[in-house]
């Protein structure tokens, strides 16, 4: 059983389990559901407040934010790409609230969230290295983390700081 972002309860049950047993299970855990929904709502409120720190209401605001991010990220990408000898074919910038960045290994493209502008520069650098490492190692294996250790040894601290600044985004 889990609570999703909008507060709905999702229950997984074995095929063929009687509906009454599922409903009884849900009812037995009503207190947990209520507490989990409250925590989810509080987390969502904190996230909303964090993301409001970057105004993206108008085309001009979005354009300016993207230009600021390009000026910040692209020198980092060039510097680390040269060190790592790995080069993305394309870099995109999008309004994303669920991820700081993503990498399409097949297409060799990287996409960064505009909201990186809300993070300290060294945390942005961590995201850049993280996505470039995915061009070498597509999953979060031991080899991936060895690459992170090699190219950005402070990645654990940066990840922790990102989570602190973004308040569990």
N, C-alpha and C positions, 0 to 999 in steps of 0.2 A: 504494500500500500504506500502511495506517495501523494504529496500535494504538489500540483504544478503551479506555475507562475500566477495564473488567474485565480488560484484558490480552490480549483476543482480537486476532488479526490479521485485518484486512479487506483483501481484495485486489480491485481492480477490473481487469477485463480485457476486451478487445474480444470481442464476441459471436463464438462459433465458434473461439476460440483453444483449441488442444488442452490438455487437463488436464496433460499431461506438461510443457509449456512453462511453465505457471503454477507447477507444483510446483518446477520447476528454478529459476525466478525467485525463489521464496520461499527455496529452499535457498541460493542464491547470496547472499542478503541476511540470512542467519541471524545474523551478528554485529550488524547494524543492528537486527534484531528484538529480540535479547536486550537490547541497550543501551536501546532505546526502551521495552521492557517495564519495565526497571528504573527508568527515569526516570518512567514513568507511575505505577508503584507508589509511588515516593518522593513524587511530587506528591500522590497520593491520601492518603498518610499525613499529609502536612503539612496538607492540607485538613481531614481528619478531626480533627486536633488543634486546628486553628483553630476549627472549629464546635463542638467540645466546650467552648469558652470560654463558651458560653451554655447553661445547663442548661434543657432542655425535656422532662424525663422525666415530669413529672406535669401534670395539667390545671391545677393552680394555678400552676405555673411558666410554662406556656404563656400562661395568662391574664394573669399579671403582666407578662410580656415584651411581649405585645400592647399592654397599657395603657401601658407605658413608651414603646413605639414611637409610639403614637398621640399621646402628650404631646409627643414630640420632633418628629414629622413634620408633624402637622396645622397648627401655626403656620407652618412653613416653606411648606407648600402654600398656605395663605391669602395669605401675604406675596407669594410669587412669582406666584401666580395673578392677584392684583390688578395687579402690575406688568406681567404679560404679557397680561392681559385674556383669559385662557383658564381654563376651570373644568371640572374633572372632575365627572362625575355621581355617581361613587362611588369610594371608596378602600377597598381591601382589604389585609389583612395575612396573609401565609402563611409557612409554613416552606418556604423555597426555598434550595437550596444552589447552583443553577446560574446564578441571576440575582439581582441586587440589586433589580431592579424590572422591571416590564413595563407596557405601555400597550396597551389595546385601543381603537384609534382609532374604530372603528365604534360601539362602545358608550360611548365616552368615559369609560372606567374606567381606573384605575391600581391596580396592586398592588405592594406593597413586601414584601421579605423581612424576616422577623423578625430575621435575622442582621445587619441594618444596625446593630443595637445594639452590635455588636462593632467598629464603625468610629468614627473620630473624627467629631465633629459636622459639620465642614466637608465631609467626604467624603459624609456622609448628605445634606447640602444639595446637593451635586453630583448625586446620584442623583435627588433631588426635581426639580431643574431639568431634568435630562435627560428624565425621564418627562413633565413638563409640555410641554417642547419638542416631544415626539412628538405631542401634541394639535394642534400647529400644523403640523409637518412629520413625517409618519409614518416616513420612512426616514432613514438616516444620510448625507444628501446635503450638499453644500456649504452649502445654505440652513440645514439643521439645525445644522451647526457654527457658522455665523454667528450663529444664535440663541443657542447656548451661549456664544459669545464675548461677546455683548451682555448676557446676563442672569447669567452666572457666568464671568467672565473667567479665573478660576483653575481651570477644569475640567480642563485637562491635568495640572496639578499634583495636583489631587484624585484623578484617575484613577490617576496614578502612585503616590500615597500609599496609595490603597485596595489596589492590587496588592501594594505592599510589605508593608503591615500584614497582609493576608490571605495573603501568601506564595503568590502565583500562583493564587489561587482562580479 
